[in-house]
Amino acid sequence: MTKKLYTYCYSGWDAAGLAVQAHVHAEHLRAAHQQLLTQGIIIKKMRKSWCSLTPHFSAQDLHLLLQQLAQLVQASLPLLVCLHTLAQQFKPKLRRIFDQLKAAIEQGQSLSQALSRFPTLFPHYFIQVIKVGEETGQLARVLQQLAEYQAKKMAQQQQLKTALLYPMGVFLMSVLITLGLLLFIVPQFQLLFAQSTSPLPKLTTVIFSVADFLRHPSLMAYAVIFSLGIVGVILIKNNTACRWRIRAGLAYLPGLGPLLQASNQARYLYSLGMAVRAGLPLLQALTLAEQVMADLFFGQKIKWLGSYVQSGMSLQQALRETRQFSDLVIQLVAIGEQTSQLSPMLLSSAVILEERVTRLVQQFTQLLQPLCICVLGILLGSIIIGLYSPLFKLGALY
């Protein structure tokens, strides 16, 4: 797990004896000192910046960086000129990152070594693939591949957000309507039934209790609910076993389970195909592709792939052993191994799975829409039945 980098402001003298005042990003103060000493800078004063967290590249920023850097490198421009040109297109906070990248390259470091100074900004997978591109003389091609990968990732995320927009809107509307009934309509019925001597139905009593709680909130109750929510978030975020169980449960949900499975397969196969096309050995490509996977459940299922291949299995046999890939994918990989076209077949498999993800997203959305309407109907129907059932009971008596 990558550690957070902090910003340290410093002043001092560089190797030429000139006064310098700038920022440096490091995990802690000692690491910042060591980083500046290796650059030949004599430190006069250093302090942690109040805005100490490293600036963050958004997904769009990272895509823009990779795409334009690939074009500039393809034009045979020097790397320092490329970084200087790119820096002008980003916010001042992000330009500090480019300044440090240029300083590292001026000291003789490669682009991958310079990027590795910022593990929270640039994924390890990207850095390793760029390193291979530098060693094989295919840096521009590798950067273009990474830009395409980032674009596909962004497109999938945007597609899912768009698909969830309508169901989430219906759900939010149902919550707002329910709150409006409980806060403004239910109190009128409470006044109507206040003089009634006959016992109220259980559903009506529960609705009145919820309305009273919302209108006259108990600070203790809210404190308990808030505390439980905080504890739950901390447990889910920091407990790997808890997150794994939740993800395992999602795998069995209709619509969502197949969607997650196809999405993970597509991302893994595209990453693996891109690494193989960049010139990485298969075992190293498998390791890097596994690092791309953020899904703990899927990652645990495929973590033995490298061991299977290292023991002498072909890749298609290893994929079959995990039981996480379809027969079509395994057949395409087998053809790729037999014809020495493994990378194109892996990328073709990823494209096929991405098309399936698109269809599954549409099906999942179609499943969510009636589900949200059903939830809205149940909430409103329960309130209406709870409010009017005492009236029907009184009407039956008279």
ABEGO torsion letter per residue (X at the ends): XBBBBBBBBBBEBBAAGBBBBBBBBBABAAAAAAAAAAAGBBBABBBBBABABBBBBBAAAAAAAAAAAAAAAAAGBBAAAAAAAAAAABBAAAAAAAAAAAAAAAAGBBAAAAAAABAAABBAAAAAAAAAAAAAGAAAAAAAAAAAAAAAAAAAAAAAAAAAAAAAAAAAAAAAAAAAAAAAAAAAAAAAAAABABBBBAAAAAAAAAAAAAABBBAAAAAAAAAAAAAAAAAAAABAAAAAAAAAAAAABBGAAAAAAAAAAAAAAAAAAAAAAAGBBAAAAAAAAAAABABAAAAAAAAAAAAAAAAGBBAAAAAAAAGABBAAAAAAAAAAAAAGAAAAAAAAAAAAAAAAAAAAAAAAAAAAAAAAAAAAAAAAAAAAAAAAAAAAAAAAAX
